[in-house]
Amino acid sequence: MSVLRTVVPGSLLVGPPGPDAFAVRRRRRVARDAVDGLHLHRAEAVLLDVSRGAGYAVVIDARPEAETFGRLAVSVLDGGRLLLVPPGCLHGVQALTDGTIVETRSAARPSRRDRATVDPDDPDLQLRWLRSRPARTPAPDRSWTGLCSRLGAPAGPRRDRVSIW
């Protein structure tokens, strides 16, 4: 199995076969150019797979205590590699082809308290998706600023450069 470290500590790009400890699966069919995410699991690591089609994967470090808070890493997933996302990081996948299936695996289903969602089109995130998306102002409970407030992290736009694996 091949392993490639990313600029987000604990986030790894791994070649199949993936870890067996990730038994809970959730599969979603994502329409072309749509984004599945951005999801945050505070207590559980997540393994992302694009089992059919191709997807542009994004990981954002949302761990306030980390030196790399706000750091962004991206990669294209197309069935050859899996992405291990550490607890406390946002993750999302933009479908690049018709019929893309995104599979999320974890050791256990996170409780509502241990998960959050941020709007992938929030202008404070300053994300550049491969397929352009409209910027919009999300509701406070789905914004980057709202998440920073709940986590006790510094507010303001995410400013880190994009790092491609």
Beta strands, then each sheet from edge to edge (+ up, - down):
strand 1: 3-5
strand 2: 12-14
strand 3: 24-30
strand 4: 35-41
strand 5: 46-52
strand 6: 55-61
strand 7: 72-77
strand 8: 82-85
strand 9: 89-95
strand 10: 100-106
strand 11: 115-117
strand 12: 162-164
sheet 1: 1+ 2- 8+ 5- 10+ 3-
sheet 2: 11+ 4- 9+ 6- 7+ 12+
end
